[in-house]
Amino acid sequence: MVTETVIEDPRWAEAGLAAIAERAVGAALAHLGLGAEPWEVVVLGCDDARIAALNAQFRGKAVPTNVLSWPAAERGAARPGERPSPPDPADPEIGDIALAFETCAREAQASAIPFERHVAHLVVHGLLHCLGYDHETDADATLMESEEAEILGNLGLPDPYTALRPDLPRSG
């Protein structure tokens, strides 16, 4: 596995994004039975202004968000609630994930959870999107949230969905 971390905002380097991303991606891939292959994932640590520009460019929403992801290939499931097909080891690129520092920090503070724990969750969330998981339907959301909770549990972290305050928006 190769997790390349690109730091555009120096606060991410101080927060240890590279180590958080490597650990979270590794746990997710291992959980999904993909840990033995040399996968490639790029994680961008940026600020709210940069992610708002990316959000506008790719989703038509000129506002900051916590995480964005771009899969290297379409991997969605055939039917809601089904697991997506795994990536092909012959094409090791899984995708790219971007995180906005200010939004992540604000959400962690609002939820009274450690910043690193919230970031690990968002990296796992973004990676699952890159692997074809989604939360557009209730069945898909249930599957994705279950996978996230199990992966984070393997890292010794609590289920983020039972820990979320009701007023904190979910990622996506």
C-alpha beads as a LAMMPS data file, in Angstrom:
LAMMPS data file: protein, C-alpha beads

172 atoms
171 bonds

1 atom types
1 bond types

-500.0 500.0 xlo xhi
-500.0 500.0 ylo yhi
-500.0 500.0 zlo zhi

Masses

1 110.0

Atoms # bond

1 1 1 0.000 0.000 0.000
2 1 1 1.195 3.494 -0.765
3 1 1 -0.510 6.452 0.855
4 1 1 0.898 9.663 -0.510
5 1 1 0.064 12.675 1.618
6 1 1 0.140 16.099 0.003
7 1 1 0.202 18.941 2.522
8 1 1 -1.053 22.309 1.281
9 1 1 -1.868 23.684 4.733
10 1 1 1.027 23.341 7.228
11 1 1 -1.388 22.733 10.110
12 1 1 -1.917 19.245 8.646
13 1 1 1.781 18.443 8.996
14 1 1 1.667 19.565 12.636
15 1 1 -1.420 17.377 13.177
16 1 1 0.341 14.313 11.754
17 1 1 -1.931 13.779 8.758
18 1 1 0.507 11.449 6.983
19 1 1 0.596 8.998 9.896
20 1 1 -3.168 9.237 10.507
21 1 1 -3.904 8.623 6.825
22 1 1 -1.497 5.692 6.518
23 1 1 -2.953 4.016 9.590
24 1 1 -6.599 4.617 8.592
25 1 1 -6.103 3.522 4.974
26 1 1 -4.158 0.454 6.095
27 1 1 -6.889 -0.565 8.536
28 1 1 -9.622 -0.080 5.939
29 1 1 -7.829 -2.072 3.261
30 1 1 -7.003 -4.856 5.711
31 1 1 -10.611 -5.016 6.891
32 1 1 -11.818 -5.310 3.305
33 1 1 -9.285 -8.056 2.509
34 1 1 -7.210 -5.756 0.302
35 1 1 -4.194 -5.269 2.571
36 1 1 -1.717 -7.408 0.647
37 1 1 -1.737 -5.450 -2.609
38 1 1 0.313 -2.317 -3.390
39 1 1 -2.624 0.094 -3.602
40 1 1 -2.176 3.811 -4.245
41 1 1 -4.154 6.454 -2.366
42 1 1 -3.441 10.186 -2.319
43 1 1 -4.572 12.257 0.672
44 1 1 -4.566 16.056 0.349
45 1 1 -4.500 18.199 3.499
46 1 1 -5.839 21.616 2.545
47 1 1 -7.822 24.503 4.005
48 1 1 -11.465 25.499 3.689
49 1 1 -10.828 27.871 0.787
50 1 1 -9.163 25.170 -1.305
51 1 1 -11.786 22.532 -0.552
52 1 1 -14.574 25.020 -1.323
53 1 1 -12.979 25.582 -4.744
54 1 1 -12.700 21.814 -5.301
55 1 1 -16.276 21.329 -4.126
56 1 1 -17.443 24.007 -6.579
57 1 1 -15.440 22.516 -9.427
58 1 1 -16.473 18.897 -8.939
59 1 1 -19.851 19.067 -7.180
60 1 1 -21.188 22.510 -8.060
61 1 1 -21.250 23.511 -4.366
62 1 1 -18.984 26.499 -3.620
63 1 1 -18.837 25.833 0.119
64 1 1 -16.294 24.109 2.327
65 1 1 -16.887 20.506 3.359
66 1 1 -14.917 18.159 5.566
67 1 1 -13.873 15.531 2.997
68 1 1 -14.044 15.011 -0.748
69 1 1 -13.023 11.914 -2.648
70 1 1 -12.362 10.997 -6.249
71 1 1 -12.285 7.303 -7.116
72 1 1 -9.811 6.267 -9.805
73 1 1 -12.541 4.054 -11.316
74 1 1 -16.278 3.538 -10.920
75 1 1 -16.819 0.725 -8.444
76 1 1 -20.390 1.172 -7.250
77 1 1 -22.549 -1.784 -6.310
78 1 1 -25.185 -3.083 -8.706
79 1 1 -27.979 -2.736 -6.124
80 1 1 -28.459 -0.643 -2.986
81 1 1 -27.037 -2.263 0.119
82 1 1 -24.640 -4.547 -1.793
83 1 1 -20.883 -4.393 -1.462
84 1 1 -19.095 -2.845 -4.434
85 1 1 -16.709 -4.939 -6.510
86 1 1 -13.138 -4.782 -5.213
87 1 1 -10.509 -2.920 -7.214
88 1 1 -8.370 -4.769 -9.738
89 1 1 -4.815 -5.358 -8.447
90 1 1 -3.574 -4.777 -12.008
91 1 1 -4.688 -1.138 -11.588
92 1 1 -3.459 -0.148 -8.100
93 1 1 -4.821 3.416 -8.097
94 1 1 -7.749 3.624 -5.692
95 1 1 -8.291 7.374 -5.700
96 1 1 -7.743 10.725 -4.042
97 1 1 -9.097 12.161 -0.797
98 1 1 -9.054 15.832 0.287
99 1 1 -9.593 17.106 3.838
100 1 1 -10.242 20.701 4.953
101 1 1 -8.456 21.660 8.153
102 1 1 -10.825 24.310 9.504
103 1 1 -13.969 22.266 8.878
104 1 1 -12.458 19.123 10.420
105 1 1 -11.278 21.088 13.452
106 1 1 -14.667 22.783 13.872
107 1 1 -16.525 19.468 13.668
108 1 1 -14.196 17.730 16.109
109 1 1 -14.578 20.578 18.579
110 1 1 -18.384 20.669 18.163
111 1 1 -18.520 16.915 18.807
112 1 1 -16.027 17.092 21.685
113 1 1 -13.887 14.372 20.103
114 1 1 -10.148 14.344 19.462
115 1 1 -9.186 15.913 16.147
116 1 1 -7.078 12.875 15.142
117 1 1 -10.015 10.525 15.733
118 1 1 -12.315 12.633 13.549
119 1 1 -9.705 12.833 10.793
120 1 1 -9.173 9.047 10.873
121 1 1 -12.930 8.607 10.430
122 1 1 -13.019 11.009 7.488
123 1 1 -10.066 9.283 5.797
124 1 1 -11.856 5.925 6.139
125 1 1 -15.081 7.525 4.874
126 1 1 -13.327 9.031 1.850
127 1 1 -11.514 5.787 1.084
128 1 1 -14.767 3.820 1.167
129 1 1 -16.211 6.304 -1.330
130 1 1 -13.177 5.682 -3.548
131 1 1 -13.906 1.958 -3.297
132 1 1 -17.501 2.405 -4.452
133 1 1 -19.365 2.674 -1.155
134 1 1 -21.980 5.387 -0.867
135 1 1 -24.765 6.655 1.376
136 1 1 -27.354 7.754 -1.183
137 1 1 -29.919 5.179 -0.070
138 1 1 -30.706 3.932 3.428
139 1 1 -29.387 0.465 2.534
140 1 1 -26.128 1.908 1.198
141 1 1 -25.748 4.215 4.214
142 1 1 -26.292 1.316 6.615
143 1 1 -23.624 -0.761 4.860
144 1 1 -21.117 2.098 4.639
145 1 1 -21.596 3.208 8.243
146 1 1 -21.270 -0.393 9.432
147 1 1 -17.987 -0.788 7.549
148 1 1 -16.705 2.517 8.941
149 1 1 -17.590 1.499 12.501
150 1 1 -15.853 -1.882 12.140
151 1 1 -12.719 -0.381 10.593
152 1 1 -12.474 2.299 13.259
153 1 1 -13.137 -0.340 15.917
154 1 1 -10.134 -2.253 14.568
155 1 1 -8.125 0.907 15.215
156 1 1 -9.438 1.054 18.773
157 1 1 -11.728 3.988 17.986
158 1 1 -15.441 4.202 18.863
159 1 1 -18.289 4.038 16.360
160 1 1 -18.518 7.617 15.073
161 1 1 -22.230 7.365 14.360
162 1 1 -23.241 6.458 17.890
163 1 1 -20.894 9.143 19.201
164 1 1 -22.128 11.940 16.925
165 1 1 -24.234 14.671 18.379
166 1 1 -27.536 14.993 16.522
167 1 1 -26.790 18.573 15.447
168 1 1 -23.494 17.670 13.703
169 1 1 -23.928 17.004 9.985
170 1 1 -22.577 13.730 8.680
171 1 1 -19.759 13.773 6.185
172 1 1 -20.350 13.442 2.511

Bonds

1 1 1 2
2 1 2 3
3 1 3 4
4 1 4 5
5 1 5 6
6 1 6 7
7 1 7 8
8 1 8 9
9 1 9 10
10 1 10 11
11 1 11 12
12 1 12 13
13 1 13 14
14 1 14 15
15 1 15 16
16 1 16 17
17 1 17 18
18 1 18 19
19 1 19 20
20 1 20 21
21 1 21 22
22 1 22 23
23 1 23 24
24 1 24 25
25 1 25 26
26 1 26 27
27 1 27 28
28 1 28 29
29 1 29 30
30 1 30 31
31 1 31 32
32 1 32 33
33 1 33 34
34 1 34 35
35 1 35 36
36 1 36 37
37 1 37 38
38 1 38 39
39 1 39 40
40 1 40 41
41 1 41 42
42 1 42 43
43 1 43 44
44 1 44 45
45 1 45 46
46 1 46 47
47 1 47 48
48 1 48 49
49 1 49 50
50 1 50 51
51 1 51 52
52 1 52 53
53 1 53 54
54 1 54 55
55 1 55 56
56 1 56 57
57 1 57 58
58 1 58 59
59 1 59 60
60 1 60 61
61 1 61 62
62 1 62 63
63 1 63 64
64 1 64 65
65 1 65 66
66 1 66 67
67 1 67 68
68 1 68 69
69 1 69 70
70 1 70 71
71 1 71 72
72 1 72 73
73 1 73 74
74 1 74 75
75 1 75 76
76 1 76 77
77 1 77 78
78 1 78 79
79 1 79 80
80 1 80 81
81 1 81 82
82 1 82 83
83 1 83 84
84 1 84 85
85 1 85 86
86 1 86 87
87 1 87 88
88 1 88 89
89 1 89 90
90 1 90 91
91 1 91 92
92 1 92 93
93 1 93 94
94 1 94 95
95 1 95 96
96 1 96 97
97 1 97 98
98 1 98 99
99 1 99 100
100 1 100 101
101 1 101 102
102 1 102 103
103 1 103 104
104 1 104 105
105 1 105 106
106 1 106 107
107 1 107 108
108 1 108 109
109 1 109 110
110 1 110 111
111 1 111 112
112 1 112 113
113 1 113 114
114 1 114 115
115 1 115 116
116 1 116 117
117 1 117 118
118 1 118 119
119 1 119 120
120 1 120 121
121 1 121 122
122 1 122 123
123 1 123 124
124 1 124 125
125 1 125 126
126 1 126 127
127 1 127 128
128 1 128 129
129 1 129 130
130 1 130 131
131 1 131 132
132 1 132 133
133 1 133 134
134 1 134 135
135 1 135 136
136 1 136 137
137 1 137 138
138 1 138 139
139 1 139 140
140 1 140 141
141 1 141 142
142 1 142 143
143 1 143 144
144 1 144 145
145 1 145 146
146 1 146 147
147 1 147 148
148 1 148 149
149 1 149 150
150 1 150 151
151 1 151 152
152 1 152 153
153 1 153 154
154 1 154 155
155 1 155 156
156 1 156 157
157 1 157 158
158 1 158 159
159 1 159 160
160 1 160 161
161 1 161 162
162 1 162 163
163 1 163 164
164 1 164 165
165 1 165 166
166 1 166 167
167 1 167 168
168 1 168 169
169 1 169 170
170 1 170 171
171 1 171 172
